[in-house]
């Protein structure tokens, strides 16, 4: 970590200008967050320094996960921030339960480790990262499969969710949420949950708008958090396939960027905020994360341009999750219930 005292940047933004989204509990979540998944491309030190820099320029929402392998250094960064005068309650810190910690008693063990690493007493949000207990060892090839991998089994997911609910009761987390879910899976969870998810984290960018899932989430009082909001240009190589499209090269996005005199990535972030999701773009570069947060309240995209962007959806899922497939699964599509029903063994 860099050894300079944390200070608020003079060229940053007033966090009060950044839109907020109200959760069903009445709590408000900042309308943009800094993602911290970059371990395939950048060091944990780089990412922790970006957290400190992002908070300095106005970010108050940091999205973490145990599997990213950097929560301990992010914890050091948060300590420096708070030593510099930032109050804990001014920050919104999220983390996620990894797939190998779904078993009985594991959820508490996992969150306690995350809290210890992040050096916090509580989390504002804790997500179930994927709805499967399927493991993918770090560094193994995209073709590698967990021999114990299984499809979604609702009874098992509910056992994990009951443990998540217990964390709220214990005061270790303020809210719980879902991630990488589908409408059929969410319907089952909403039917059976005592504490319903406050947020659903999902892939959302102009070339993958997920209108049906987006509407379902909003209609059920759940705030959508959009990952890969600019099309995840630094995603791991294992997630790149030849048919993937590039949002920031789309002529509509480029045209709007030229009008606003900004990078096309900024247009993607603006679109996300104006549409109503909470984007969590990742960058370690100050000029990028500063321009991303500035975009949330300056120079809006026009209604006509929002309609144009609605028309460029390519249904191009970039984070396909193929590494979590089970034996007898036909392909990554089986993870996403494309026919409207939860995919089982067949």
C-alpha positions, 0 to 999 in steps of 0.5 A: 500500500502507498504510505500517504495519508488519506485525503479527499481529492480536490478534483473529486465529486460531491458524493451527495450528487451521486444518485442513490437507490432506495432498498425495500428496507428504506436504506439507500445504496449509492448509485455507482460502485467500484468493482474489485474483480481484476485479479487476472490482470492486476495485483491486489495492491493495485486494486486496494490502491484503486479503492482508496483513490476511488473513495478519495474522488467520491465513491462510497460503494465498494463491491468485494468478494472473497474469491477475488483474493484481495479483501485483506488488502482492501481492508487495509485501504479501508482502515486508512480511509477511516483513519483519515476521517471517513465514517464507516456509515458513510461507506457501502461495502458489499461482499459475496459468498463463494461456491465452496462455502454453501454447506452447513455452518460454512456461511458464517465461517465465510462472512467472519473471514471476510469481515476479518479481512476487510477489518469491518464489524458488519457488511452493508450487503452480502450476496450468494455469488452463484446459485451453485456449490460448484467449484472452479479451482484458481488457475485451471483451464476453462475446460476443467470441471468440478467432479462434484458439480451439480445443477441448481437444487432449490432445497439446497439453495434454501439451506444456504439462504437460511444461513444468509438470513441468520447473518442479518439476525446476528447483525453481521450483515445489513442486507442479503442479495442474490447474484447470477440468478434467473427468473425461475430461480428467483420465483422459487426464492421469493416464494420461500424466503423469510428475508427477501433479497434486497439486490440482485447482481446481474450482468448488464451492459448495452449489448446484454440488457436482460429486459425480462429479468431486469423488469422482474427484479424491479417489479419485485422491489429488488434493486438491480446491480449491474456488473460488466457495465462497459462490456468487461474489457479486462475479463479473464481470457477464459470468459472470452469467446469469438462471438462476443461483441464489444459495447464500446465499439458500437456505432450508437455508443460511439456517436453519443460519446462524440456528442458528449466528448467522453470515452464510450465507456462513460456512455455505458455507465451513464446509460446504466444509471439512467436506466435504473441499475447500479453499475459497478465498473472496475478500473485501477486507473484514476482518470477512468474511475473519476470519469465514471463517477462524474458521469452519474450526474452530468450531461445526461443521455437524451430520451431519444438516445436511451431509445437508440441504446435499447435497440442495440441489445445483442443478447451477448452474455460475456460471463457465461459461467461455463466453468461451473457446469455439471456432468451431462450439462449440454453447455453454458446455456443450461446455467441460465434457464433459457426455456423458463424452467430451472435446468436439472440433470437432464 
